[in-house]
Amino acid sequence: MKLLSRSGSSAAYRCRIALNLKGIDAEVENLRDGAFQEEPYLSLHPQGRIPALLTDAGALVQSAAILEYLDDLVPDPPLLPADPHARARARGVAQIVVSDIHPLQNVGALDVLTEMFGVDESGRRDWARHWIERGLAACEALLARETHGGPYAFGDAPGLADLCLVPQMRNAARFGVDVTPLLRVNAVTEACLVHPAFVAAHPDRHPDPD
Ligand SMILES: N[C@@H](CCC(=O)N[C@@H](CS)C(=O)NCC(=O)O)C(=O)O
């Protein structure tokens, strides 16, 4: 198995954490700048986005689908809690990051703001900060409702919500978001950042980084 990745990609970072949590020994390749918008990568991922997971049965795209595949492939440790309601709550937090925050602060989307509407660097950052702040505030409110008492988002082991939040918090820092009100999100992030699966997946440890 091989993950086509980039050190700066938060979607790929999610997948690297999951691979480590599952103990899957996958090769991680850093695509050079621009390679994801050219062949041969486009034949694997016609959307030209990072990451893609190469498996014996062919390429998989979209980090959420890749995460689900990894959880199906290696069920233990699970990425979601056992209880159906808690599973849906964990997915809800993950989806705020994957579906609502990340697409709006992604470089491709920010480039469209500049190309179509002439938005400058400061406007791009304001836009990204706006969506990150709103989304993470919602995650904070949702996590504050959880009463399990464990260090991670949904208990004593890290899972889907954690591996989505940690890369997003890195993006928050990159765009200068004030994360100090996010008490629970910060506590979860701190717990994750010292977990071996997260340490090994960190962009600073990426093979052949940008
Ligand atoms: N929803 C996709 C998002 C993938 C994505 O947008 N990746 C970014 C890097 S984090 C990318 O390829 N950006 C290039 C672009 O937007 O053109 C996923 O979760 O896999």
The ligand as a Gaussian input file, in Angstrom:
#p B3LYP/6-31G(d) Opt

LIG

0 1
 N      -12.006000      16.325000       0.277000
 C      -10.675000      15.975000      -0.148000
 C       -9.812000      17.200000      -0.114000
 C       -8.468000      16.929000      -0.701000
 C       -7.732000      18.231000      -0.891000
 O       -8.311000      19.249000      -1.244000
 N       -6.424000      18.182000      -0.689000
 C       -5.663000      19.388000      -0.820000
 C       -4.432000      19.302000       0.016000
 S       -4.897000      19.278000       1.727000
 C       -5.319000      19.606000      -2.254000
 O       -5.065000      18.665000      -2.964000
 N       -5.326000      20.871000      -2.660000
 C       -5.008000      21.239000      -3.987000
 C       -6.084000      22.028000      -4.600000
 O       -7.002000      22.430000      -3.900000
 O       -6.003000      22.263000      -5.793000
 C      -10.103000      14.883000       0.761000
 O      -10.464000      14.870000       1.928000
 O       -9.327000      14.040000       0.273000

